[in-house]
Amino acid sequence: MIIFFIDGKAVEYVGQRIAKSMVEFIERKIKYVPKELNSKQAVQEVLKTKGFKCILASDKKGDRIEFGILGKYMEECALFQVSEGLAKEIFSNATIPSTLVLNEFDKQPFAYTGSLEYEVFISFLDKHRESVVAPIDEKAIVDLFQKKRKKAALIITHDNIQEDLKQLFIQVADSRLSVDMLFLIVEGTNRWGQMLIGYFGIQSNELPVFEFIFPGERDVIRRRFEGEMNYTALVKFVDFSNGGQIAVIHKGEKVVESKGRVVKVVRDTYEKEVVKNNSDVVVMFYTDWCDHCVKLKPIYHKVAEMLKDNKELKFTEINAELNEIDGLQVRSVPTILLYPAKKKGMPAVFEREKTEKAISEFIASASSNKVTIPRTDLCLISILTLYPVSYTHLRAHETSLHLVCRLLLEKKKKKKKKKKK
């Protein structure tokens, strides 16, 4: 009796006791047998396909079986096998025999020559699952912004990337690839590319650009290449950026002129207009996509207009998504802060219901200078004084309350006359 243990299960072999039959039996039970590629054209077709690929470059039957057994654990990985001779012809730089790991855009494979033992080989796959160069996608976004476990070099273009620029980028990636670094193509025609370009606040007339980003405490830290894009310059830029020797860039809109009571500020004007301004300064942080911000804006502008007579009080607003302010993290929008004239280092945060009255009272209580809020309950008196009427008209429309008031006033006048006499 011959028993094979496959995937931890005992399987009895029934058949001819020759190597070929036994190999075929095992392969049928494994179910993850790599597909054989017998020509150069077949290999080239596979290389054009998207996704993660493992190609076994070996003539040994034993390697094929071990590779098939491991196939169960290779998530999202297509398995293939080529002869050693064909592998040498196609992959001139690869070590043969070995397992070749490739992804979309990769020109040359990673060659694995170690043992096909589960833990060792799967660990190798995990480290090389990403392509040398790949388009930006959801997984890359998660790695960069949520998990913050990767650094990345980005080539960012408005439309589809030009072939010469793409090949230059691949050349740089080939020479500087590391396990913790991604080389990503960010195209404006790609959904995730559009999202990233918008998040970084990059204008279309700035593209194409080459940037290096790495995880920061709150957000990714960005560095941008300046100059003519060539292999030597880009490699030098990647090396310097990786060592932290290039100045960091931040998101910020261009300076714009503001009209009206509320001043629009951006990253470059925030310190001058808000922090170093001698007045009490109110700031509203908003974004264009926030419904609550859209509702609050007219209320905020109305309060600014209502308090316009307070000369030592300034109103400003800033797009929190497109402008990064050093040392300040806005966790939600809309947010209203007030920088008191005498305590600029301690801005007050508005946390009440978002009404004209509540905002006005917050400003009056948090400001260093006295803030006068106009009284709205005097409107009726103002209206009445605009329309004087005759004494006869008043007597004709006199109520009992008015009559008492008039008699008391007349009595008071008579007493004054008597005293004068």
Phi, psi and chi 1 to 4 in degrees:
 res  aa     phi    psi   chi1   chi2   chi3   chi4
   1 MET       -  134.8 -179.9 -172.3  -66.5      -
   2 ILE  -118.1  126.5  -62.3  176.1      -      -
   3 ILE  -121.7  129.5  -63.2  176.1      -      -
   4 PHE  -106.5  137.9  -67.5  103.3      -      -
   5 PHE   -99.9  108.3  -74.3   87.5      -      -
   6 ILE  -120.3  123.7  -59.0  173.8      -      -
   7 ASP    54.7   35.2  -70.0  -20.2      -      -
   8 GLY    82.0    2.9      -      -      -      -
   9 LYS  -113.9  141.7  -64.1  179.8 -179.6  179.0
  10 ALA   -81.9  124.4      -      -      -      -
  11 VAL  -123.9  121.4 -179.3      -      -      -
  12 GLU   -79.7  133.9 -177.4 -179.6   -6.5      -
  13 TYR   -94.0  127.9  171.4   72.0      -      -
  14 VAL  -125.9  114.5  178.9      -      -      -
  15 GLY   163.3 -169.7      -      -      -      -
  16 GLN   -67.2  141.1  -68.6 -179.8  -59.3      -
  17 ARG   -91.4   62.7  -61.6 -163.5  176.1 -169.8
  18 ILE  -129.1  153.7   58.3  175.3      -      -
  19 ALA   -56.9  -44.5      -      -      -      -
  20 LYS   -59.6  -45.0 -175.9  179.2  179.2 -179.1
  21 SER   -65.5  -41.4  -63.0      -      -      -
  22 MET   -64.4  -41.3  -69.8 -176.8 -179.9      -
  23 VAL   -62.6  -45.7  168.8      -      -      -
  24 GLU   -61.6  -37.4  -70.2  176.1   -7.0      -
  25 PHE   -63.8  -46.5  171.2   79.5      -      -
  26 ILE   -62.3  -42.5  -66.2  170.6      -      -
  27 GLU   -63.8  -35.6  -71.4 -178.5  -14.6      -
  28 ARG   -65.7  -36.2  -75.2 -162.6  -56.0  -87.2
  29 LYS   -77.2  -29.4  -65.1  -64.9 -178.6 -177.7
  30 ILE   -68.5  -44.1  -69.5  171.5      -      -
  31 LYS    73.9   -3.6  -61.4  179.2 -177.8  178.4
  32 TYR  -120.1   34.3  -64.9   96.2      -      -
  33 VAL   -66.4  130.4  179.8      -      -      -
  34 PRO   -64.6  143.5   21.3  -31.3      -      -
  35 LYS   -76.8  132.7 -179.6 -179.3  178.3 -178.9
  36 GLU   -81.0  134.5  -73.5 -168.2   73.7      -
  37 LEU  -112.4  115.1  -55.8  175.0      -      -
  38 ASN  -102.9   -0.7  -62.0  -43.8      -      -
  39 SER  -142.1  161.7   67.2      -      -      -
  40 LYS   -63.8  -37.8 -171.3  173.2 -177.8  179.1
  41 GLN   -63.6  -40.2 -177.0  179.8   -4.0      -
  42 ALA   -63.4  -39.7      -      -      -      -
  43 VAL   -66.6  -43.0  175.6      -      -      -
  44 GLN   -61.9  -37.8  -64.8  -66.0   -8.7      -
  45 GLU   -63.9  -40.8  -71.7  -61.4  -41.5      -
  46 VAL   -64.7  -39.5  167.0      -      -      -
  47 LEU   -66.0  -24.8  -63.7 -178.7      -      -
  48 LYS   -78.3  -19.1  -70.1  178.3 -176.7  177.6
  49 THR   -73.8  154.8   60.4      -      -      -
  50 LYS   -80.8  162.3  -65.5 -176.4  177.6 -178.4
  51 GLY   100.8  177.5      -      -      -      -
  52 PHE   -85.7  131.2 -168.8   38.0      -      -
  53 LYS  -132.7  140.8  -60.9  172.6  -78.8  -72.2
  54 CYS  -122.2  125.3  -76.5      -      -      -
  55 ILE  -118.2  118.1  -58.1  176.2      -      -
  56 LEU   -82.3  114.2  175.6   66.2      -      -
  57 ALA  -102.2   84.0      -      -      -      -
  58 SER  -158.7  147.9  174.7      -      -      -
  59 ASP   -98.5   -0.5  -65.7  -28.6      -      -
  60 LYS   -84.4  129.0  -63.5  178.0 -177.8  177.8
  61 LYS   -62.9  -36.9  -73.4  -75.1 -175.0 -178.5
  62 GLY   -61.9  -39.8      -      -      -      -
  63 ASP   -63.2  -39.5  -74.2   -9.6      -      -
  64 ARG   -61.3  -42.5  177.8 -177.9  171.1   85.5
  65 ILE   -67.0  -47.4  -67.6  171.9      -      -
  66 GLU   -59.9  -41.3  -74.2 -170.7   71.2      -
  67 PHE   -62.7  -41.2 -165.3   56.0      -      -
  68 GLY   -64.6  -39.5      -      -      -      -
  69 ILE   -63.3  -40.7  -66.8  171.7      -      -
  70 LEU   -70.2  -21.5  -74.6  171.0      -      -
  71 GLY   -55.6  -29.0      -      -      -      -
  72 LYS   -60.5  -29.0  178.7 -179.5  179.0  179.7
  73 TYR   -99.5   -1.0  -54.4   98.5      -      -
  74 MET   -91.8   88.8  -61.4 -177.5 -165.1      -
  75 GLU   -65.7  134.2  -64.2  179.0    6.6      -
  76 GLU    54.2   34.2  -57.6  173.0    0.2      -
  77 CYS  -122.9  123.7 -177.8      -      -      -
  78 ALA   -85.5  134.7      -      -      -      -
  79 LEU  -105.7  133.5  -53.8 -178.0      -      -
  80 PHE  -138.7  164.5  -57.7   93.2      -      -
  81 GLN  -139.0  136.6 -178.4 -176.7   17.4      -
  82 VAL  -129.6  157.4  -63.6      -      -      -
  83 SER   -71.2  159.0   65.4      -      -      -
  84 GLU   -62.8  -37.6  -67.3  179.2   13.4      -
  85 GLY   -64.3  -45.1      -      -      -      -
  86 LEU   -66.7  -37.8 -172.1   57.8      -      -
  87 ALA   -63.0  -41.4      -      -      -      -
  88 LYS   -64.3  -35.1  -73.0  177.7 -178.2  177.4
  89 GLU   -69.6  -39.2 -176.8 -178.0  -12.1      -
  90 ILE   -87.0  -46.7  -61.0  170.7      -      -
  91 PHE  -106.2   82.5  -53.6  108.2      -      -
  92 SER   -63.0  -30.2   55.7      -      -      -
  93 ASN   -92.4   -5.6  -62.0  -29.0      -      -
  94 ALA   -83.2  147.3      -      -      -      -
  95 THR   -78.5  132.9  -55.3      -      -      -
  96 ILE  -124.8  137.3  -51.9  -63.8      -      -
  97 PRO   -77.1  152.4   31.2  -35.8      -      -
  98 SER  -171.2  176.9   65.2      -      -      -
  99 THR  -104.2  126.3  -58.5      -      -      -
 100 LEU  -102.0  125.3  -51.7  174.0      -      -
 101 VAL  -108.8  123.0 -179.8      -      -      -
 102 LEU  -133.2  158.1  -64.5  102.2      -      -
 103 ASN  -137.8  176.0 -149.6  -38.9      -      -
 104 GLU   -57.6  139.1 -173.2 -178.2    6.8      -
 105 PHE    81.4  -16.2  -70.8  105.5      -      -
 106 ASP   -68.0  129.9  -69.9   -3.5      -      -
 107 LYS   -84.3  -45.1  -69.7 -165.6  -54.3  177.2
 108 GLN  -117.9  142.8  -67.8  -64.7  -29.6      -
 109 PRO   -83.8  162.3   32.0  -35.3      -      -
 110 PHE   -83.3  129.0  -68.6  100.4      -      -
 111 ALA  -103.4  124.2      -      -      -      -
 112 TYR  -106.2  121.4  175.6   77.2      -      -
 113 THR  -114.8    4.7   56.4      -      -      -
 114 GLY   -82.2 -166.3      -      -      -      -
 115 SER   -70.6  149.5  165.5      -      -      -
 116 LEU   -88.2   23.3  -71.5  176.0      -      -
 117 GLU   -64.7  138.6 -177.7 -176.5  -17.8      -
 118 TYR   -49.8  -60.2  167.1   73.6      -      -
 119 GLU   -62.2  -40.4  -70.8 -173.1   -0.6      -
 120 VAL   -68.5  -46.8  178.8      -      -      -
 121 PHE   -71.7  -43.2 -175.5   64.8      -      -
 122 ILE   -63.8  -36.0  -63.1  -59.4      -      -
 123 SER   -62.1  -40.4  175.4      -      -      -
 124 PHE   -62.9  -43.1  168.4   79.5      -      -
 125 LEU   -62.2  -42.4  -72.0 -173.8      -      -
 126 ASP   -60.1  -36.2  -73.5  -18.8      -      -
 127 LYS   -74.2  -23.0  -70.6  179.3 -179.7  178.7
 128 HIS  -120.5   24.4  -61.4   85.9      -      -
 129 ARG   -69.8  -34.8 -167.5  169.9  -68.0  -84.9
 130 GLU   -76.8  150.1  -76.2   87.8    6.5      -
 131 SER   -72.2  159.2  172.9      -      -      -
 132 VAL   -57.8  -48.3  172.7      -      -      -
 133 VAL  -131.6  132.0  170.5      -      -      -
 134 ALA  -144.4  157.1      -      -      -      -
 135 PRO   -73.5  150.4   26.2  -32.3      -      -
 136 ILE   -62.4  135.9 -169.3   77.2      -      -
 137 ASP  -146.6 -177.1   58.4   12.1      -      -
 138 GLU   -61.3  -40.9 -175.8  176.8    8.1      -
 139 LYS   -62.8  -42.3 -175.0  177.8 -175.7  -58.6
 140 ALA   -65.0  -39.6      -      -      -      -
 141 ILE   -60.0  -44.3  -66.6  -72.0      -      -
 142 VAL   -63.2  -45.1  170.1      -      -      -
 143 ASP   -61.2  -38.5  -80.3  -18.4      -      -
 144 LEU   -81.6  -43.1  -66.7  172.7      -      -
 145 PHE  -105.7  -28.7  -66.8   91.2      -      -
 146 GLN   -97.9  -56.8 -172.5  173.8  -28.3      -
 147 LYS   -80.0  -24.1  -64.7 -177.2  178.9  178.0
 148 LYS    50.6   49.5  -64.0 -175.0  177.7 -179.5
 149 ARG  -115.4    4.6   64.4 -177.4 -174.2 -175.9
 150 LYS  -131.7  150.7  -63.5  -77.8 -173.9  179.7
 151 LYS  -100.1  161.4  -65.6  175.9  -74.9 -172.0
 152 ALA  -152.9  142.8      -      -      -      -
 153 ALA  -103.0  130.9      -      -      -      -
 154 LEU  -120.9  133.6  -50.1  174.8      -      -
 155 ILE  -108.0  115.9 -171.7   74.5      -      -
 156 ILE  -111.2  122.9  -53.7  172.1      -      -
 157 THR  -127.1  157.5   64.4      -      -      -
 158 HIS   -74.2  -45.3 -179.4   62.6      -      -
 159 ASP  -114.4 -154.0  -63.2  -49.1      -      -
 160 ASN   -66.9  140.5  -66.9  -33.1      -      -
 161 ILE   -66.7  139.4 -172.4  170.7      -      -
 162 GLN   -72.0  147.6  -64.9 -179.4   -2.7      -
 163 GLU   -61.7  -40.3 -171.5   59.7   30.9      -
 164 ASP   -66.2  -37.9   57.4  -17.6      -      -
 165 LEU   -68.9  -38.3 -172.3   58.1      -      -
 166 LYS   -62.4  -45.2  176.4 -179.7  172.1 -178.4
 167 GLN   -65.7  -36.6  -67.8  -54.9  -39.9      -
 168 LEU   -63.3  -43.4  172.1   62.0      -      -
 169 PHE   -63.6  -42.6 -169.7   53.4      -      -
 170 ILE   -62.5  -39.4  -69.4  173.7      -      -
 171 GLN   -62.3  -42.5 -169.3 -179.4    2.6      -
 172 VAL   -65.0  -42.7  172.7      -      -      -
 173 ALA   -62.4  -42.6      -      -      -      -
 174 ASP   -57.9  -35.8  -81.0  -20.1      -      -
 175 SER   -86.3  -17.5   66.1      -      -      -
 176 ARG  -127.4   20.5  -72.1  -62.0 -179.8  -89.0
 177 LEU   -67.8  138.4 -172.4   69.9      -      -
 178 SER  -143.4  162.0   65.7      -      -      -
 179 VAL   -60.2  -35.2  173.3      -      -      -
 180 ASP   -97.5   17.6   63.1  -17.5      -      -
 181 MET  -128.3  138.0 -171.4 -174.7  -58.8      -
 182 LEU  -108.4  147.2  -59.3  176.0      -      -
 183 PHE  -117.9  110.0  -75.4   82.4      -      -
 184 LEU  -119.8  138.7  -59.4  170.9      -      -
 185 ILE   -96.6  121.3  -67.0  175.9      -      -
 186 VAL  -112.0  107.1 -179.3      -      -      -
 187 GLU  -108.4  140.6  -64.5  172.0  -46.8      -
 188 GLY   -66.4  -16.3      -      -      -      -
 189 THR   -83.7  -11.4   52.8      -      -      -
 190 ASN   -92.3  138.3  175.0  -57.8      -      -
 191 ARG   -54.9  -47.9  172.0 -165.4  170.1 -166.7
 192 TRP   -71.1  -30.4  -60.0  101.2      -      -
 193 GLY   -65.4  -44.9      -      -      -      -
 194 GLN   -58.8  -42.0  -69.6  175.1   -5.5      -
 195 MET   -63.1  -43.8 -171.2 -178.8  -62.0      -
 196 LEU   -69.8  -41.2 -167.6   64.8      -      -
 197 ILE   -61.3  -42.0  -69.3  170.2      -      -
 198 GLY   -66.6  -40.6      -      -      -      -
 199 TYR   -64.8  -38.7  179.0   73.7      -      -
 200 PHE   -77.8  -12.6  -77.7  165.2      -      -
 201 GLY    69.5   32.6      -      -      -      -
 202 ILE   -85.0  129.0  -59.3  173.7      -      -
 203 GLN   -82.8  149.6  -56.3  -60.0  -44.8      -
 204 SER   -60.9  -31.0   57.9      -      -      -
 205 ASN   -75.2   -7.5   59.7   -7.8      -      -
 206 GLU   -86.0  -20.2  -62.5  177.9   60.5      -
 207 LEU   -80.7  152.3  -59.2  173.3      -      -
 208 PRO   -81.2  153.7   30.2  -34.6      -      -
 209 VAL  -133.5  156.2  -65.4      -      -      -
 210 PHE  -118.1  121.2 -174.8   92.5      -      -
 211 GLU  -129.0  155.7  -68.6 -165.5    2.9      -
 212 PHE  -120.9  126.9 -172.4   93.0      -      -
 213 ILE  -127.3  149.7   65.2  174.8      -      -
 214 PHE  -149.2  159.6   52.1   93.5      -      -
 215 PRO   -63.4  137.8  -20.3   32.2      -      -
 216 GLY  -116.9 -176.7      -      -      -      -
 217 GLU   -66.0  -43.1  -72.6 -174.8   12.0      -
 218 ARG  -107.8  -39.8  -61.1 -167.1  -56.9  -93.2
 219 ASP  -144.2  175.6 -159.9   -8.7      -      -
 220 VAL   -70.8  149.5  -65.2      -      -      -
 221 ILE   -99.6  132.9  -62.1  171.2      -      -
 222 ARG  -114.6  143.0  -60.3  166.1   53.8 -152.5
 223 ARG  -132.9  136.6  -65.6 -168.8  167.5   96.4
 224 ARG  -114.9  139.1  179.3  174.8  -66.0 -178.6
 225 PHE   -77.5  134.1  172.4   79.4      -      -
 226 GLU  -119.5  128.4  -58.1  -71.4  -12.4      -
 227 GLY   127.1 -173.1      -      -      -      -
 228 GLU   -76.2  132.3 -177.0 -177.3  -10.9      -
 229 MET   -80.6  111.4  -68.9 -169.9 -165.9      -
 230 ASN  -142.8  167.6   57.7   61.7      -      -
 231 TYR   -57.5  -50.4  174.4   76.8      -      -
 232 THR   -61.8  -45.5  -55.8      -      -      -
 233 ALA   -66.0  -41.6      -      -      -      -
 234 LEU   -69.3  -39.6  -67.7 -178.6      -      -
 235 VAL   -63.0  -42.4  166.9      -      -      -
 236 LYS   -63.3  -40.4 -169.4  174.7 -179.0 -179.2
 237 PHE   -62.6  -45.1  169.3   75.5      -      -
 238 VAL   -61.0  -43.9  169.9      -      -      -
 239 ASP   -63.3  -44.3  -70.2  -17.5      -      -
 240 PHE   -66.7  -43.5  -81.4   11.6      -      -
 241 SER   -63.5  -40.0  -63.1      -      -      -
 242 ASN   -64.0  -28.0 -150.5    4.2      -      -
 243 GLY   -94.6    0.3      -      -      -      -
 244 GLY    78.9   28.1      -      -      -      -
 245 GLN  -102.9    8.0  -60.0  177.7   32.6      -
 246 ILE  -111.9  142.3  -56.7  -70.0      -      -
 247 ALA   -61.1  139.4      -      -      -      -
 248 VAL   -78.0  142.3  175.7      -      -      -
 249 ILE  -111.3  152.4   62.7  170.5      -      -
 250 HIS  -127.2  159.6  -62.7  -84.7      -      -
 251 LYS   -68.5  139.4  -73.8 -171.0  -65.5 -175.8
 252 GLY  -171.3  133.9      -      -      -      -
 253 GLU   -76.5  164.1  -67.2 -179.8  -79.4      -
 254 LYS   -73.7  151.6  -69.4 -176.9  178.3  179.3
 255 VAL   -66.8  131.8  178.7      -      -      -
 256 VAL  -127.0  150.6  -67.8      -      -      -
 257 GLU   -79.6  139.4  -71.3 -173.5   13.5      -
 258 SER  -111.0  140.3  -62.1      -      -      -
 259 LYS  -118.6  140.4  -65.3 -179.7  179.7  179.3
 260 GLY   105.3 -174.8      -      -      -      -
 261 ARG   -72.1  -32.3  174.6   66.2  173.2  150.5
 262 VAL   -97.9  124.0  179.9      -      -      -
 263 VAL   -91.7  128.9  178.4      -      -      -
 264 LYS   -82.3  122.0  172.0   73.3 -178.6  -69.1
 265 VAL  -114.1  157.5  -65.3      -      -      -
 266 VAL  -129.5 -178.4  -63.1      -      -      -
 267 ARG   -54.1  -45.9  171.9 -178.0  164.3   76.8
 268 ASP   -71.8  -20.0  -69.6  -18.9      -      -
 269 THR  -108.0   -3.5   60.1      -      -      -
 270 TYR   -60.7  -46.5 -169.1   85.5      -      -
 271 GLU   -64.2  -43.2 -173.1  172.0    0.8      -
 272 LYS   -69.0  -46.8  176.2 -174.3  175.0 -176.9
 273 GLU   -79.0  -26.2  -62.0  -72.6   -9.3      -
 274 VAL  -113.6  -62.9  178.3      -      -      -
 275 VAL   -70.2  -42.9 -179.1      -      -      -
 276 LYS   -98.3    5.1  -68.6 -172.9  175.7  179.3
 277 ASN   -75.5  139.2 -166.9  -69.2      -      -
 278 ASN   -77.2  -10.1  -66.1  -33.4      -      -
 279 SER   -90.3  170.6  -57.1      -      -      -
 280 ASP   -73.1  128.7  -65.4  -58.4      -      -
 281 VAL  -122.5  125.7 -176.9      -      -      -
 282 VAL   -99.8  134.8 -168.6      -      -      -
 283 VAL  -125.4  131.7 -168.4      -      -      -
 284 MET  -110.4  122.4  174.5 -178.2  163.4      -
 285 PHE   -95.8  129.3  -67.2   84.0      -      -
 286 TYR  -143.6  172.3   69.8   93.3      -      -
 287 THR  -135.9  159.5   64.5      -      -      -
 288 ASP   -71.7  -25.0  -67.2  -29.1      -      -
 289 TRP   -92.2   -2.7   47.2  -98.8      -      -
 290 CYS   -88.7  117.3  167.7      -      -      -
 291 ASP   -63.3  -39.9  -70.2  -22.7      -      -
 292 HIS   -63.7  -34.5  -65.7  -65.3      -      -
 293 CYS   -66.5  -41.6  -60.6      -      -      -
 294 VAL   -60.9  -39.5  173.7      -      -      -
 295 LYS   -72.2  -35.6  -67.9  175.8 -177.3  176.6
 296 LEU   -77.7  -30.2  179.7   60.7      -      -
 297 LYS   -53.3  -51.7 -107.7 -166.4  172.6 -175.6
 298 PRO   -62.8  -32.8   18.2  -29.6      -      -
 299 ILE   -66.4  -44.8  -62.4  173.2      -      -
 300 TYR   -61.9  -44.3 -179.1   71.3      -      -
 301 HIS   -65.9  -35.5  -79.7 -115.2      -      -
 302 LYS   -66.6  -39.8 -166.2  170.3 -178.9  180.0
 303 VAL   -63.6  -42.3  171.3      -      -      -
 304 ALA   -59.8  -41.3      -      -      -      -
 305 GLU   -69.6  -37.6 -170.0   63.2   30.5      -
 306 MET   -66.2  -31.6 -175.9  173.4   68.0      -
 307 LEU  -102.4   23.3  -58.6  178.9      -      -
 308 LYS   -65.9  -22.2   63.8 -178.0  179.0 -179.1
 309 ASP   -74.2  -12.5  -67.5  -24.6      -      -
 310 ASN   -84.6   96.7  -64.6  -85.3      -      -
 311 LYS   -68.1  -23.4  -57.3  -57.7 -179.0 -176.4
 312 GLU   -93.4   19.4  -63.2  -59.1  -43.5      -
 313 LEU  -124.6  127.3 -179.8   61.5      -      -
 314 LYS  -121.4  138.7 -176.2  174.8 -177.3  177.9
 315 PHE  -111.5  132.3  -74.2   82.5      -      -
 316 THR  -136.1  165.0   61.9      -      -      -
 317 GLU  -146.0  151.4   60.6 -174.6    7.8      -
 318 ILE  -147.7  139.6 -176.6  168.9      -      -
 319 ASN   -77.9  109.0 -170.1  -42.8      -      -
 320 ALA   -68.0  -25.5      -      -      -      -
 321 GLU   -76.5  -34.0 -177.3 -178.7   25.8      -
 322 LEU  -100.1   -0.1  -59.0  179.8      -      -
 323 ASN  -136.8  121.7  -62.2  -82.8      -      -
 324 GLU   -97.1  130.0  -66.8  178.1  -10.2      -
 325 ILE  -111.4  124.2  -52.9  -58.8      -      -
 326 ASP   -58.3  131.7  -65.0  -26.8      -      -
 327 GLY    76.1    6.1      -      -      -      -
 328 LEU  -129.8  125.7 -179.6   64.6      -      -
 329 GLN  -120.0  112.7 -175.8  177.6   12.2      -
 330 VAL   -91.7  112.9  178.5      -      -      -
 331 ARG   -84.3  -21.5  -62.1 -175.4 -178.2  -83.1
 332 SER  -151.6  157.9   62.9      -      -      -
 333 VAL  -129.2  147.5  -73.1      -      -      -
 334 PRO   -77.1  150.5   29.2  -35.3      -      -
 335 THR  -132.0  135.0  -69.1      -      -      -
 336 ILE  -116.0  125.0  -64.8  176.5      -      -
 337 LEU  -117.5  150.7  -60.4 -178.4      -      -
 338 LEU  -125.6  121.3 -171.6  146.1      -      -
 339 TYR   -94.4  104.0  -74.7   78.6      -      -
 340 PRO   -64.4  145.7  -17.7   31.3      -      -
 341 ALA   -58.2  -34.8      -      -      -      -
 342 LYS   -99.6   -2.2  -63.3  176.9 -177.7  178.0
 343 LYS  -140.3   62.7  -65.5 -179.2 -179.7  179.5
 344 LYS   -64.8  -25.6  -71.5  -67.6 -177.0  177.3
 345 GLY   -80.0   -3.9      -      -      -      -
 346 MET  -130.0   71.9  -61.3  175.4   64.3      -
 347 PRO   -65.8  141.2   23.6  -32.8      -      -
 348 ALA   -89.5  143.7      -      -      -      -
 349 VAL  -106.7  128.5 -176.5      -      -      -
 350 PHE   -80.2  122.8  175.6   68.3      -      -
 351 GLU  -131.0   18.3  -63.9  176.7  -34.7      -
 352 ARG  -100.3 -176.9  -66.2  170.5   57.1 -173.2
 353 GLU   -63.3  144.5   58.3  179.8  -27.4      -
 354 LYS   -87.3   75.2  -65.3  173.5  175.7   60.5
 355 THR  -123.3  164.0   62.1      -      -      -
 356 GLU   -58.9  -46.0  -69.2  176.5   34.4      -
 357 LYS   -62.6  -46.6 -176.9 -178.3  178.3 -175.6
 358 ALA   -64.4  -41.9      -      -      -      -
 359 ILE   -66.6  -42.9  -64.5  172.1      -      -
 360 SER   -61.5  -45.5  -59.2      -      -      -
 361 GLU   -65.3  -38.0  -70.4  175.1   -7.7      -
 362 PHE   -61.6  -44.3  159.9   74.4      -      -
 363 ILE   -64.2  -42.6  -67.9  170.3      -      -
 364 ALA   -64.3  -38.1      -      -      -      -
 365 SER   -79.3  -29.3   62.4      -      -      -
 366 ALA   -94.2  -14.6      -      -      -      -
 367 SER   -75.2  149.1  -62.5      -      -      -
 368 SER   -75.5  -37.8  -65.8      -      -      -
 369 ASN   -90.1  157.5  -60.0  -63.5      -      -
 370 LYS   -69.4  130.0 -176.7  179.9  178.3 -179.8
 371 VAL  -113.3  123.3  174.4      -      -      -
 372 THR   -97.8  123.8  -56.9      -      -      -
 373 ILE  -100.7  119.5  -58.3  174.9      -      -
 374 PRO   -57.8  140.3  -19.5   31.1      -      -
 375 ARG   -86.0  126.7  -71.9 -175.0   60.9 -174.4
 376 THR   -87.7  -12.6   55.9      -      -      -
 377 ASP   -81.4   -0.2   57.2  -15.5      -      -
 378 LEU   -93.7    1.7  -61.7  177.1      -      -
 379 CYS   -62.0  -39.9  -65.2      -      -      -
 380 LEU   -64.6  -42.2 -177.3   60.2      -      -
 381 ILE   -62.2  -42.3  -64.2  173.2      -      -
 382 SER   -61.2  -39.9  -59.6      -      -      -
 383 ILE   -66.9  -42.1  -67.4  170.5      -      -
 384 LEU   -64.8  -38.4  -71.0  173.9      -      -
 385 THR   -72.4  -14.5   55.0      -      -      -
 386 LEU   -78.4  -15.2  -70.3  175.1      -      -
 387 TYR  -126.6   78.4  -57.9   98.6      -      -
 388 PRO   -66.2  143.0   22.3  -31.4      -      -
 389 VAL  -128.0  167.6  -67.2      -      -      -
 390 SER   -78.3  162.0   66.4      -      -      -
 391 TYR   -65.1  -37.8  178.1   76.1      -      -
 392 THR   -61.9  -40.6  -54.1      -      -      -
 393 HIS   -63.7  -43.3  176.9   84.4      -      -
 394 LEU   -62.8  -43.5  -72.5  174.7      -      -
 395 ARG   -63.7  -35.1  -70.0  -65.5  -58.7  -87.5
 396 ALA   -68.6  -31.3      -      -      -      -
 397 HIS  -108.9   21.9  -65.8   84.6      -      -
 398 GLU   -75.2  132.5 -167.4  173.3   51.6      -
 399 THR   -93.3  172.9   64.9      -      -      -
 400 SER   -62.6  -35.8   57.0      -      -      -
 401 LEU   -66.9  -44.4  179.9   62.6      -      -
 402 HIS   -61.6  -37.1  -66.6  151.3      -      -
 403 LEU   -62.2  -43.9  175.5   61.6      -      -
 404 VAL   -61.9  -45.8  171.8      -      -      -
 405 CYS   -61.6  -41.6  -69.4      -      -      -
 406 ARG   -66.8  -41.4 -177.3  170.6   62.8   78.6
 407 LEU   -65.8  -39.3  -68.0  173.3      -      -
 408 LEU   -65.1  -40.6  -73.4  170.8      -      -
 409 LEU   -66.0  -41.2  -74.0  170.3      -      -
 410 GLU   -65.4  -37.0  -72.4  177.2   -3.5      -
 411 LYS   -65.2  -39.6 -171.3  176.5  179.9 -179.2
 412 LYS   -65.7  -38.0 -167.4  173.8 -178.3 -179.5
 413 LYS   -67.0  -39.9  -75.2 -179.6 -179.0  178.7
 414 LYS   -62.7  -40.6  -72.6  178.5 -179.9  177.8
 415 LYS   -62.1  -39.4  -77.2 -176.2  178.7 -179.4
 416 LYS   -65.4  -38.8  -76.4 -176.1  177.8  179.3
 417 LYS   -65.3  -41.3  -74.9 -178.2  179.3  178.9
 418 LYS   -61.4  -42.1  -74.4 -177.7  179.9  178.9
 419 LYS   -63.4  -38.6  -76.2 -177.0  178.8  178.6
 420 LYS   -65.6  -35.7  -73.6 -178.8 -179.4  179.5
 421 LYS   -68.8      -  -71.9  179.4 -179.8  179.9
